[in-house]
Amino acid sequence: MKKLFITLLLLLPACLILHGQGTDQLVSSCVLDAGPNCKYLKDFRIQLSKAPSTVEMRYKTQMSLWKNTKYKFSMCTAEDSKGELILTIKNDANQVVLSSFDQKTGKTYKSVELTCNRSGIYKLSYDFKDGQQGSGVGVVSMVK
Amino acid sequence: MKRRSFLLLILLLFASFSCRNSSNNNSGFLFPEADSIPVGEAEKLSTEAIEEIARNISSPVEIANLLQTLAVPFSPDYLASSIDANKQTTSFDKAFTLGILGADLGYLNMYEKTGSSIDILSSIRKLAEGIRVGQFFDFETIKRLSLNKSNLDSLLYLSIDSYTRIDKYLRDNDRGQLSALMIIGVWLEGQYLATQVITEYPDPVLRDRIGEQKIILNDLIMLASPYCDRDPEFGELCKFLQEIKEKYSEIRITYTLGEPVSREVDGALVVEQTETSVVEMTDEQLAGIIEITKNTRNKLIANN
């Protein structure tokens, strides 16, 4: 029993490192998948357990978006995730500007392009579809 | 046996957590961070708040992208070429200059003048090592990508990601004042670039972008404010930021409402905003911003 415990403890850091490297690889591939006309700006690394309810999206962040700029928001989901990564963006008045998940059709988009005509600070909310467990990366790029 | 297993476990744990950056680790004993600050002071702004402010600051890559869209040619005259990394003695100077050169690197990368960026990269490496964050800047890979122009995407990603990692590490280790300096340096150099270009290429889109910086100016000031009384250098920087804010005080940004329009193109969602922001800024106000930006940036660089 003790041996098993020690073995598990020894394996823990190795797993953490492998997980970190996996995230880095996912970010790199997500950045490159954005396309040749896209220039990387930021990434958000998201890891969530299953939500007790699906009322609100859980990973919240913000960033400035500038008028006369076309942005591309790419969502990449790790293979072992139970749900797909989705994104909703709201303006400072809390109005939805875009959502990568169409509630009417149930369709999930892996990327969304936004032509920004109003400069400001926007609220980005990420989650996995239906509040599922998962890990993934949201990459923000500029479209040239 | 128990003791041996325990020792082995400790050694393995230590090795596992330290090997990620082993290539650049200092093997010698590290004295406590002279530039770290008491937790109480850092807590004036939460880590999350600082992180969010950092994200709100316009990236120099976005400014450079805008200049390219406007067909503004590249000019080395806008770069802070006079900076000598060897002469940056204090942590303040090193962190601030790291920000300035980061913006210049973004400008060079976007214009694919990557061969010319080697000198700046060397300076960035020295400065990063000077504040003990060199392990986050993958100099060799960035240099290789710079010399090989075919992989601009990876170069942009690695350059920005290195700065993001440095910024996060500084904040996580109670050195938030250095993170603030770096972010302010990046913003100021981007603002300098935009205001210098507009004197030669008076484009309305660029003019709006300069006026719109009012949106994030309070955030920048908030970022610096916990440290304004820390030392005379920081005090002066805070004074400069307040002066810039005053120049922006009469500029108005108004909004027109509208619903976003969505359509599907080749399986991807494309959204266009119909609400707009409008900047009301006179020529005199713009001239004031150009002047204060130039003076502030040049004074801070000269101090270094």
Interface residues (C-beta under 8 A of the other chain):
Chain A: I6 L9 L10 P13 A14 L16 I17 G20 V27 S28 V31 L32 P36 C38 K39 Y40 L41 K42 D43 T61 Q62 M63 S64 W66 K67 N68 T69 N91 V97 L98 S100 Y109 K110 S111 V112 E113 L114 T115 C116 N117 R118 S119 G120 I121 M142 K144
Chain B: S5 L9 L12 L13 S16 F17 C19 R20 E52 R55 N56 I57 S58 S59 V61 E62 N65 L66 Q68 T69 M110 D153 S154 L156 Y157 I160 D161 T164 V205 D208 R209 E212 I215 I216 I253 Y255 P260 S262 G267 A268 L269 V270 V271 E272 Q273 T274 E275 T276 S277
